[in-house]
Amino acid sequence: MKTEWDYTNLADAYLKRPDYAQNAIDKMIAQAGLKKGDMACDVGAGAAHLTLKLAEFGLNVYAVEPNDAMRGNGIKRTKQFDNVQWFEGVGEHTGMESDIFDIVTFGSSFSVCNRQEALQECKRILKPNGWFACMWNHRDLNDPLQKKIEDVIKKEIEGYSYGTRREDQTDEINKSGLFKEVVYVEGTVLHNVLAEDFIEGWKSHGTVYRQSKGKFDLINKEIREVVEAQGEEYIKIPYTTKIWMAQVK
């Protein structure tokens, strides 16, 4: 299934990306009133970072991912769970039946959809009173190391933009007219990660890749130099998981 952006070359690097903050996921689950055995559709499930957390809670997860390489990695990572099934599909056309899910989630994937079409699809596949949720992991750009990395990116990419992934999603959700009041929840986490894994994770950064105009390898080389200059095997990286969620009208 084709999408506007091909993540095949980024798929393995996605395995190095950080997990979402557990306290943010817990707040989302509590807000939606989910219980073990409820039905979840995780759209743009990728390498299963969010799928795993939903499965660990005990939801029956239908993971939808258009890219074969990404989906293959996700299947490997969730093979121990009998409550996870994988499907090919996109946010605008999941291929799921109507009115069967208690929650539909987008982990760092809502920003690469036509958001209004994706919201219409969520409304179709959600049960009455079901919940939509989209989320992203945001690095703390005030952290000294992260600020140096931002300086590298902005030096090499004139007019670099995060696009919609760092925007408040409230207005976009409200514009659909399909959902009740938007609820925002967040949680923070300090990841202690191998410096090498953090460096490799940058190779999955589609937002940088799409704007790099042939400089992606150079940018990753410079990020490597910045991180290695720390002289540490492990580095601490503060993240905030930001979630926007709303219940079907």
Salt bridges, closest charged atoms under 4 A:
ASP38 OD1 - LYS35 NZ 3.12
ASP68 OD1 - ARG71 NH2 2.65
ASP102 OD1 - LYS127 NZ 3.29
GLU121 OE2 - ARG124 NH2 2.76
GLU150 OE2 - ARG139 NH2 2.55
ASP151 OD2 - LYS147 NZ 3.83
GLU156 OE2 - LYS155 NZ 2.58
GLU156 OE1 - LYS215 NZ 3.43
GLU172 OE1 - ARG115 NH2 3.39
GLU172 OE1 - LYS175 NZ 3.64
GLU196 OE2 - ARG224 NH2 2.89
ASP197 OD1 - LYS16 NZ 3.23
GLU200 OE2 - LYS203 NZ 3.00
GLU200 OE2 - ARG224 NH2 3.35
GLU222 OE1 - LYS155 NZ 3.09
GLU225 OE2 - LYS221 NZ 2.78
GLU228 OE2 - ARG224 NH1 2.97
